[in-house]
């Protein structure tokens, strides 16, 4: 069995997890738009792809999957998810299964305004969110909204162009700054859907941040929610966390699962304020917090391999031991001179 991880970037740990899951019975391939990807240092085979929005991206992957007998694709980047989801049938016709959610679910996760609307529909608490600068200002004037407020891209990831405004003047400046920065980054591609409404203003929730892995089988059936109490963040990703149990947060995970019916893993951020969970955002893929679940006993990559083989999965593979605390470590990866000659990393991935 051969697995292709697209937009692999720096997710070298996932390359290693899938290699361990295959136990030598297949190869893990890593794809990225730049050869300067640390995941390439660990994969069995690597390939530099066209950019995701390039017209040749999908044809390139289809050819690669055919030539390398790829059984399944797992994407590790939000922008990539929608493109692959739109072409699932094309890959199915060559015998490659694309393990990403359907287009509607990905849109709800990638578009933070649609995430907010999803929360309202599903009865999930969420911070007040505004698509209109004027609407936010009106509610501030009426006393319905108070500072601090977050300004962030409607289609965004990590901490790119996210600002915290403490007053009206900062709100105005950060709102315009976010709009400018979006057009200068790879976020401009998805934001092209509505350039006039590409920035959100969001209420700040004074609570403890948690990350969750919402785990389904490959048919979208709910199996478990693993919860991480976050102790530290770095560049929008979890840096230190401990696995905990919390029924209220777990209920949020189950609601997400039953509504979106995504395959395998979905990553989400939840704030807990006075015992009440508030859903902040979702990523329909493995997130940067998954390693904390993995070191605590979960093994979603092995479960994916087992499901692809038609095998039953032991529930213990989808559980993590409460109380396990871990922290990411910064390490240096050395590239060969040949790799360096292939160019500098692109802004995508």
HELIX and SHEET records of a PDB file:
HELIX    1   1 UNK A   12  UNK A   22  1                                  11    
HELIX    2   2 UNK A   38  UNK A   41  5                                   4    
HELIX    3   3 UNK A   57  UNK A   67  1                                  11    
HELIX    4   4 UNK A   78  UNK A   86  1                                   9    
HELIX    5   5 UNK A   88  UNK A   92  1                                   5    
HELIX    6   6 UNK A  103  UNK A  110  1                                   8    
HELIX    7   7 UNK A  112  UNK A  122  1                                  11    
HELIX    8   8 UNK A  133  UNK A  141  1                                   9    
HELIX    9   9 UNK A  168  UNK A  183  1                                  16    
HELIX   10  10 UNK A  188  UNK A  191  1                                   4    
HELIX   11  11 UNK A  195  UNK A  197  5                                   3    
HELIX   12  12 UNK A  247  UNK A  260  1                                  14    
HELIX   13  13 UNK A  290  UNK A  295  1                                   6    
HELIX   14  14 UNK A  300  UNK A  308  1                                   9    
HELIX   15  15 UNK A  315  UNK A  318  5                                   4    
HELIX   16  16 UNK A  337  UNK A  340  1                                   4    
SHEET    1   A 5 UNK A  45  UNK A  48  0                                        
SHEET    2   A 5 UNK A  28  UNK A  32  1                                        
SHEET    3   A 5 UNK A   3  UNK A   6  1                                        
SHEET    4   A 5 UNK A  72  UNK A  75  1                                        
SHEET    5   A 5 UNK A  97  UNK A  98  1                                        
SHEET    1   B 4 UNK A 129  UNK A 130  0                                        
SHEET    2   B 4 UNK A 199  UNK A 203 -1                                        
SHEET    3   B 4 UNK A 149  UNK A 153 -1                                        
SHEET    4   B 4 UNK A 163  UNK A 165 -1                                        
SHEET    1   C 6 UNK A 276  UNK A 283  0                                        
SHEET    2   C 6 UNK A 265  UNK A 273 -1                                        
SHEET    3   C 6 UNK A 208  UNK A 216 -1                                        
SHEET    4   C 6 UNK A 222  UNK A 234 -1                                        
SHEET    5   C 6 UNK A 237  UNK A 244 -1                                        
SHEET    6   C 6 UNK A 325  UNK A 327 -1                                        
END                                                                             
